Amino acid sequence: MRLLFVSDIHYPADHRVTFKLREAVRDGDVVVVIAGDVTASGYLHHLERFLRLLSRARMVLVVGNHDLWLSRKMIRRGYTSLDKLRRISELCRKYGARVLDTEREPLDLGGVALVGSVGWYDYSYAEGLGFSRRDFNRGTPYRGCEKSLYGRLPPCPAWHNDKVYVKLPFSDEDYVRRNVAEMERKILAAERLGLDVYLVLHHVPRRELVKYTGDPLEDFFKAYDGSPLLGELAEKYRRIVKAVFYGHVHDPS
């Protein structure tokens, strides 16, 4: 059995990636492991179409922040992104795919276990740039244009879409702590079973893996790249966590 790790497919933005995956899974016993952002805009019908195209593949994934985006209809109906996560998990199971975020136990692939989640962020990667928590909660370093996120004022120069389309019942900092605690529980379960662990994340586990530009207005958005808590978890259990895979930053190096 071979593991094929990919991330940030952003279906259907580039169909060539999907077709390359289809070719890859024809060559034998391959498990495709996706480190988040399967979809570009979080639409469930896009996810289902992707799952159908890869229906021959054995597929394991964690969700990415794009996958947790809610449609305006979902927002109006009071859905949270955790409701969306449950729907993603149900849809994936329909097509034989597994979502590590919602698995109750480490996923045993025979000698090695997969443990993972979206990870999330706590704004710490943008510490020291002169911005406040309020700025990060607003999703933009540009003042006076919050309402333009909803089209009521001229366009804002830049903003982070999670702050428009992700709705959590708690803070971002709390979400990453919850995810770390749940992954730790599964790592310990894998250890009791005598399994090594591959940790699969969407967000970046260490600050030194983030590339800064030196421009505070651009580097503001590094706040949403990840959290050191993710890397600290891997380091704490380095005796059994043999590899960490992540996506989100689209860095081929």
C-alpha positions as CSV (number, residue, x, y, z in Angstrom):
1,M,0.0,0.0,0.0
2,R,1.2,3.5,-0.9
3,L,0.1,6.8,0.6
4,L,-0.3,9.8,-1.7
5,F,-0.4,13.1,0.2
6,V,-1.9,16.1,-1.5
7,S,-3.6,19.3,-0.3
8,D,-5.4,22.4,-1.5
9,I,-7.1,20.9,-4.5
10,H,-9.7,23.7,-4.4
11,Y,-12.0,21.8,-6.7
12,P,-13.3,22.8,-9.3
13,A,-10.7,25.6,-9.7
14,D,-8.3,23.3,-11.6
15,H,-9.7,20.1,-13.0
16,R,-6.2,19.0,-14.1
17,V,-5.3,18.2,-10.5
18,T,-8.3,15.9,-10.2
19,F,-7.5,14.1,-13.4
20,K,-3.9,13.6,-12.3
21,L,-5.2,12.0,-9.1
22,R,-7.5,9.7,-11.1
23,E,-4.5,8.5,-13.0
24,A,-2.4,8.0,-9.9
25,V,-4.9,5.7,-8.2
26,R,-5.1,3.4,-11.2
27,D,-1.5,2.2,-10.5
28,G,-2.2,0.0,-7.6
29,D,-3.2,0.1,-3.9
30,V,-3.0,3.8,-3.2
31,V,-4.6,5.7,-0.3
32,V,-5.1,9.4,-1.2
33,V,-4.6,11.6,1.9
34,I,-5.8,15.2,1.4
35,A,-4.6,17.8,3.9
36,G,-7.6,20.1,3.5
37,D,-9.3,22.5,1.1
38,V,-10.8,19.9,-1.2
39,T,-13.2,22.5,-2.4
40,A,-12.6,26.1,-3.5
41,S,-15.8,27.6,-2.0
42,G,-17.1,25.0,0.3
43,Y,-20.1,24.0,-1.8
44,L,-21.3,20.5,-0.9
45,H,-22.3,19.7,-4.5
46,H,-18.7,20.4,-5.5
47,L,-17.4,18.0,-2.9
48,E,-19.8,15.4,-4.0
49,R,-18.8,15.8,-7.6
50,F,-15.1,15.4,-6.6
51,L,-15.9,12.3,-4.6
52,R,-17.7,10.8,-7.5
53,L,-14.7,11.5,-9.8
54,L,-12.4,9.8,-7.3
55,S,-14.8,7.0,-6.4
56,R,-12.3,4.3,-7.2
57,A,-9.8,5.7,-4.8
58,R,-9.5,4.9,-1.1
59,M,-9.6,8.5,0.3
60,V,-8.8,10.0,3.7
61,L,-9.0,13.7,4.4
62,V,-9.0,16.6,6.8
63,V,-11.1,19.6,6.1
64,G,-9.6,22.9,5.2
65,N,-10.9,26.4,6.1
66,H,-12.5,26.7,2.6
67,D,-14.4,23.5,3.1
68,L,-15.9,25.0,6.3
69,W,-17.2,28.1,4.5
70,L,-21.0,28.5,4.8
71,S,-23.3,29.6,2.0
72,R,-25.3,32.7,2.7
73,K,-28.4,30.5,2.9
74,M,-26.7,28.4,5.6
75,I,-25.8,31.5,7.5
76,R,-29.3,32.8,7.4
77,R,-30.6,29.5,8.7
78,G,-28.2,29.6,11.7
79,Y,-25.9,26.8,10.7
80,T,-22.4,26.8,12.2
81,S,-19.3,25.4,10.5
82,L,-19.4,22.5,12.9
83,D,-22.8,21.6,11.4
84,K,-21.1,21.9,8.0
85,L,-18.3,19.5,9.2
86,R,-20.9,16.9,10.1
87,R,-22.5,17.2,6.7
88,I,-19.1,16.8,5.0
89,S,-18.4,13.7,7.1
90,E,-21.7,12.1,6.2
91,L,-21.3,12.9,2.5
92,C,-17.7,11.4,2.5
93,R,-18.9,8.2,4.2
94,K,-21.5,7.8,1.5
95,Y,-18.6,7.5,-1.0
96,G,-16.3,5.5,1.2
97,A,-14.0,8.4,2.2
98,R,-13.0,9.1,5.8
99,V,-12.7,12.5,7.5
100,L,-10.1,12.4,10.2
101,D,-11.6,15.4,12.0
102,T,-14.7,13.4,12.9
103,E,-13.1,9.9,13.3
104,R,-13.5,8.7,16.9
105,E,-10.3,6.7,16.8
106,P,-7.0,6.8,15.0
107,L,-7.3,5.4,11.5
108,D,-5.3,2.2,11.4
109,L,-3.8,1.6,7.9
110,G,-1.8,-1.4,9.0
111,G,1.2,-0.6,11.1
112,V,0.7,3.2,10.9
113,A,-2.2,5.3,12.1
114,L,-3.5,8.5,10.6
115,V,-4.6,11.2,13.1
116,G,-5.6,14.7,12.0
117,S,-7.8,17.7,11.8
118,V,-8.1,21.1,10.1
119,G,-5.9,22.4,13.0
120,W,-6.9,26.1,12.9
121,Y,-5.2,29.3,14.1
122,D,-4.8,31.5,17.1
123,Y,-3.4,34.7,15.5
124,S,0.0,34.2,17.1
125,Y,1.9,34.0,13.8
126,A,1.1,37.8,13.4
127,E,2.2,38.8,16.9
128,G,4.5,41.8,17.0
129,L,3.1,43.4,13.9
130,G,1.1,46.1,15.8
131,F,-2.4,44.7,15.3
132,S,-5.0,44.0,17.9
133,R,-7.2,41.0,18.5
134,R,-10.1,43.2,17.3
135,D,-8.3,43.6,13.9
136,F,-7.9,39.8,13.6
137,N,-11.5,39.2,14.5
138,R,-12.5,41.8,11.8
139,G,-10.4,39.9,9.3
140,T,-8.7,42.9,7.7
141,P,-5.9,45.3,8.7
142,Y,-7.7,48.1,6.8
143,R,-9.9,50.4,9.0
144,G,-13.3,51.6,8.2
145,C,-14.2,49.0,5.5
146,E,-15.7,46.1,7.5
147,K,-19.1,46.6,5.9
148,S,-17.6,46.3,2.5
149,L,-17.2,42.6,3.2
150,Y,-20.9,42.4,2.7
151,G,-21.0,44.7,-0.3
152,R,-22.4,47.8,1.4
153,L,-19.4,50.1,0.8
154,P,-16.7,50.3,-1.8
155,P,-14.5,47.2,-1.8
156,C,-12.0,46.7,1.0
157,P,-8.4,46.3,-0.2
158,A,-8.1,42.8,1.3
159,W,-9.8,40.6,4.0
160,H,-9.8,37.0,5.2
161,N,-12.9,35.2,3.9
162,D,-13.1,33.0,7.0
163,K,-14.3,36.0,8.9
164,V,-17.3,36.3,6.6
165,Y,-18.1,32.6,5.8
166,V,-16.9,30.6,8.9
167,K,-19.2,30.6,11.9
168,L,-18.0,28.8,15.0
169,P,-19.7,28.6,18.4
170,F,-16.5,29.7,20.1
171,S,-13.3,31.6,19.4
172,D,-10.6,30.7,16.9
173,E,-8.2,30.2,19.7
174,D,-10.6,27.8,21.5
175,Y,-11.1,25.9,18.2
176,V,-7.4,25.1,17.8
177,R,-7.1,24.1,21.5
178,R,-10.1,21.7,21.1
179,N,-8.6,20.2,17.9
180,V,-5.2,19.7,19.6
181,A,-6.8,18.0,22.6
182,E,-8.8,15.7,20.4
183,M,-5.8,14.8,18.3
184,E,-3.8,14.2,21.5
185,R,-6.4,11.7,22.7
186,K,-6.2,9.8,19.4
187,I,-2.4,9.8,19.4
188,L,-2.4,8.2,22.9
189,A,-4.9,5.7,21.6
190,A,-2.6,4.8,18.7
191,E,0.3,4.5,21.2
192,R,-1.7,2.0,23.2
193,L,-2.2,0.0,20.0
194,G,1.5,0.1,19.3
195,L,1.1,2.1,16.1
196,D,3.2,4.9,14.7
197,V,1.4,8.1,13.8
198,Y,1.3,10.3,10.7
199,L,-0.3,13.6,11.7
200,V,-2.3,15.3,9.0
201,L,-3.2,19.0,9.3
202,H,-4.5,21.7,7.1
203,H,-2.9,24.7,9.0
204,V,0.8,25.3,9.5
205,P,2.3,23.7,12.7
206,R,5.3,26.0,13.2
207,R,5.9,29.7,12.9
208,E,9.3,29.2,11.2
209,L,7.4,27.5,8.3
210,V,5.6,30.7,7.5
211,K,7.2,33.0,4.9
212,Y,6.9,36.7,5.8
213,T,7.2,39.6,3.3
214,G,8.2,42.3,5.7
215,D,5.1,44.4,4.9
216,P,2.9,44.5,8.0
217,L,-0.3,44.9,5.9
218,E,0.5,41.7,4.0
219,D,1.9,39.8,6.9
220,F,-1.3,40.6,8.9
221,F,-2.8,37.6,7.1
222,K,-0.2,35.2,8.5
223,A,-2.4,35.4,11.6
224,Y,-4.7,32.8,9.9
225,D,-1.9,30.4,8.8
226,G,-1.9,28.2,11.9
227,S,-0.8,27.8,15.5
228,P,2.4,26.7,17.3
229,L,0.1,24.4,19.4
230,L,0.0,22.1,16.4
231,G,3.8,21.7,16.2
232,E,4.1,21.5,20.0
233,L,1.7,18.5,19.9
234,A,3.9,16.7,17.3
235,E,7.0,17.5,19.3
236,K,5.5,16.2,22.5
237,Y,4.8,12.8,20.9
238,R,7.8,12.7,18.6
239,R,8.4,9.1,19.9
240,I,5.5,7.9,17.8
241,V,4.6,10.9,15.5
242,K,6.8,10.0,12.6
243,A,5.7,12.6,10.1
244,V,3.5,15.7,9.9
245,F,1.7,16.8,6.7
246,Y,0.0,20.1,6.2
247,G,-1.3,22.4,3.5
248,H,-2.9,25.8,3.4
249,V,0.0,28.0,2.4
250,H,0.4,26.6,-1.2
251,D,4.2,26.3,-0.8
252,P,5.7,23.6,-2.9
253,S,9.0,23.7,-1.1
